[in-house]
Amino acid sequence: MRRETSVGVLLESAARGSETAWRDLVRRYTPLVAAICRRYGVVGADAEDVGGNVWLRVVLHAAAIREPEALPGWLATTTRHECVALLRAKHREVPDDREAVDLAEPGADADLLGDERRATVRREVARLPKRDRDLVTMLLSDASPSYAEISASLGMPIGTIGPTRQRCLARLRRTTAIAALLDDEVHGRSA
């Protein structure tokens, strides 16, 4: 199984002029841009124009993007803004005889953003010290082990599990990548 290059590495390479990196970024995130366009009812040549404008903005700002892992959210926000600007410029409204686009309903872009968010969280958890990583992994597992099972497995007193968990989660929230995800959620920039 081929390991996918991180967004940060791709963006850094693209900013330095790597055509391969640009191609990989466009291949990876064009479905996200297209899904958001469809969600706004922007199709055909208009969707291509929006996509072109979005990628132009990435080219113009690639070297200035401080948190590459937040690129999917940035792309989603930029695409939404471009769609709204296009619709305003054309004074277009959804005709009554067509089904209105429900902007509250999650679409394919939500799935793509969700995948990116989960990958970011996994990456940041993997950077924790081993004991913290093991604790967070056990607490977030589908099996939901009890504190007694966690205590036995990690050799940690039951009374320290909750406070240690809080410190681990606080440490994760302070990482730049997780902080960017949380900021996107708070400011409604996610799909």
C-alpha positions as CSV (number, residue, x, y, z in Angstrom):
1,M,0.0,0.0,0.0
2,R,1.5,3.3,-1.1
3,R,1.7,5.9,1.7
4,E,0.2,9.2,0.8
5,T,2.4,12.3,1.1
6,S,1.4,14.7,3.8
7,V,-0.3,18.0,2.9
8,G,2.5,19.9,4.5
9,V,5.2,18.3,2.3
10,L,3.1,18.7,-0.8
11,L,2.3,22.3,-0.1
12,E,5.9,23.1,0.7
13,S,7.1,21.4,-2.5
14,A,4.4,23.1,-4.5
15,A,5.4,26.5,-3.1
16,R,8.9,25.8,-4.4
17,G,7.6,25.1,-7.9
18,S,7.2,21.4,-8.0
19,E,4.7,20.5,-10.7
20,T,4.3,17.0,-9.3
21,A,3.3,18.4,-5.9
22,W,0.8,20.8,-7.5
23,R,-0.6,17.9,-9.5
24,D,-1.0,15.8,-6.4
25,L,-2.6,18.6,-4.4
26,V,-5.1,19.3,-7.3
27,R,-5.8,15.6,-7.7
28,R,-6.4,15.1,-4.0
29,Y,-8.6,18.2,-3.4
30,T,-10.5,18.7,-6.6
31,P,-13.3,16.4,-5.5
32,L,-13.7,18.6,-2.4
33,V,-13.9,21.8,-4.5
34,A,-16.3,20.1,-7.0
35,A,-18.6,18.8,-4.2
36,I,-18.9,22.3,-2.7
37,C,-19.7,23.8,-6.1
38,R,-22.4,21.2,-6.6
39,R,-23.8,21.9,-3.2
40,Y,-24.2,25.5,-4.2
41,G,-25.7,24.6,-7.5
42,V,-22.6,25.8,-9.4
43,V,-22.0,23.4,-12.3
44,G,-20.4,23.2,-15.7
45,A,-18.2,26.1,-16.8
46,D,-19.2,28.1,-13.7
47,A,-17.8,25.3,-11.5
48,E,-14.6,25.2,-13.6
49,D,-14.3,29.0,-13.1
50,V,-14.7,28.7,-9.4
51,G,-12.2,25.8,-9.2
52,G,-9.7,27.8,-11.3
53,N,-10.1,30.8,-8.9
54,V,-9.7,28.6,-5.9
55,W,-6.5,27.0,-7.2
56,L,-5.2,30.4,-8.3
57,R,-5.6,31.6,-4.7
58,V,-3.7,28.6,-3.5
59,V,-0.9,29.4,-5.9
60,L,-0.8,33.0,-4.7
61,H,-0.9,32.1,-1.0
62,A,0.9,28.7,-0.9
63,A,4.1,30.1,0.6
64,A,2.2,32.1,3.2
65,I,0.0,29.2,4.5
66,R,1.2,28.7,8.1
67,E,-0.7,25.5,8.9
68,P,-0.7,23.2,5.8
69,E,-2.8,20.6,7.6
70,A,-5.7,23.1,7.6
71,L,-5.6,23.4,3.8
72,P,-8.8,21.3,3.3
73,G,-10.7,23.7,5.5
74,W,-9.1,26.7,3.8
75,L,-10.1,25.2,0.4
76,A,-13.7,24.6,1.5
77,T,-14.0,28.1,2.8
78,T,-12.5,29.6,-0.3
79,T,-14.7,27.5,-2.6
80,R,-17.8,28.6,-0.7
81,H,-16.8,32.3,-0.9
82,E,-16.1,31.9,-4.7
83,C,-19.5,30.2,-5.2
84,V,-21.3,32.9,-3.4
85,A,-19.4,35.6,-5.3
86,L,-20.2,34.0,-8.6
87,L,-23.9,33.6,-7.7
88,R,-24.1,37.2,-6.6
89,A,-22.3,38.4,-9.7
90,K,-24.8,36.6,-11.9
91,H,-27.8,37.6,-9.8
92,R,-28.8,34.0,-10.0
93,E,-31.5,32.5,-7.8
94,V,-32.6,28.9,-7.6
95,P,-35.8,28.6,-9.8
96,D,-38.9,27.5,-7.9
97,D,-39.3,24.4,-10.1
98,R,-35.9,23.0,-9.1
99,E,-35.2,21.4,-5.9
100,A,-33.5,23.9,-3.6
101,V,-30.0,23.1,-2.4
102,D,-30.1,22.4,1.4
103,L,-26.9,24.0,2.6
104,A,-27.4,22.4,6.0
105,E,-27.3,18.9,4.6
106,P,-23.8,17.3,4.7
107,G,-22.5,16.4,1.3
108,A,-19.4,14.7,-0.2
109,D,-17.3,17.6,0.9
110,A,-18.2,16.8,4.5
111,D,-16.9,13.2,4.0
112,L,-13.7,14.5,2.6
113,L,-13.2,17.0,5.3
114,G,-14.0,14.4,7.9
115,D,-11.4,12.1,6.5
116,E,-8.8,14.9,6.6
117,R,-9.8,15.8,10.2
118,R,-9.5,12.2,11.3
119,A,-6.1,11.9,9.6
120,T,-4.9,15.0,11.3
121,V,-6.1,13.8,14.8
122,R,-4.4,10.4,14.2
123,R,-1.1,12.2,13.2
124,E,-1.2,14.4,16.3
125,V,-2.0,11.6,18.7
126,A,0.9,9.6,17.2
127,R,3.2,12.5,18.2
128,L,2.2,12.2,21.9
129,P,4.6,10.4,24.3
130,K,3.9,6.7,24.3
131,R,2.0,6.5,27.6
132,D,-0.2,9.4,26.6
133,R,-0.7,8.0,23.1
134,D,-1.7,4.6,24.6
135,L,-4.1,6.2,27.0
136,V,-5.8,8.4,24.3
137,T,-6.0,5.4,21.9
138,M,-7.6,3.2,24.5
139,L,-10.1,5.9,25.6
140,L,-11.1,6.5,21.9
141,S,-11.3,2.9,20.9
142,D,-14.5,1.3,19.8
143,A,-14.1,-1.3,22.6
144,S,-14.4,1.4,25.3
145,P,-12.4,-0.3,28.1
146,S,-13.3,0.5,31.7
147,Y,-10.9,2.6,33.8
148,A,-10.0,-0.7,35.7
149,E,-9.0,-2.3,32.4
150,I,-7.0,0.8,31.4
151,S,-5.3,0.9,34.8
152,A,-4.3,-2.8,34.5
153,S,-3.1,-2.4,30.9
154,L,-1.1,0.8,31.4
155,G,-0.1,0.2,35.0
156,M,-1.7,3.6,35.9
157,P,-3.7,4.2,39.1
158,I,-7.4,4.6,38.3
159,G,-7.5,8.1,40.0
160,T,-4.9,9.4,37.6
161,I,-6.6,8.3,34.4
162,G,-9.1,11.2,34.2
163,P,-6.6,14.0,35.0
164,T,-4.0,12.5,32.6
165,R,-6.6,12.3,29.9
166,Q,-7.5,16.0,30.4
167,R,-3.8,16.9,30.1
168,C,-3.4,14.8,27.0
169,L,-6.4,16.4,25.3
170,A,-5.3,19.9,26.3
171,R,-1.9,19.2,24.8
172,L,-3.6,18.0,21.6
173,R,-5.8,21.1,21.5
174,R,-2.6,23.3,21.7
175,T,-1.1,21.7,18.6
176,T,-1.3,24.0,15.6
177,A,-3.1,21.4,13.4
178,I,-5.8,20.6,16.0
179,A,-6.2,24.3,17.0
180,A,-6.8,25.0,13.3
181,L,-9.5,22.3,13.1
182,L,-11.2,23.6,16.2
183,D,-11.0,27.2,14.9
184,D,-12.7,26.0,11.7
185,E,-15.5,24.4,13.7
186,V,-16.0,27.4,15.9
187,H,-16.1,29.8,13.0
188,G,-18.3,27.6,10.9
189,R,-15.7,27.1,8.2
190,S,-16.3,23.4,8.0
191,A,-18.8,21.9,5.7
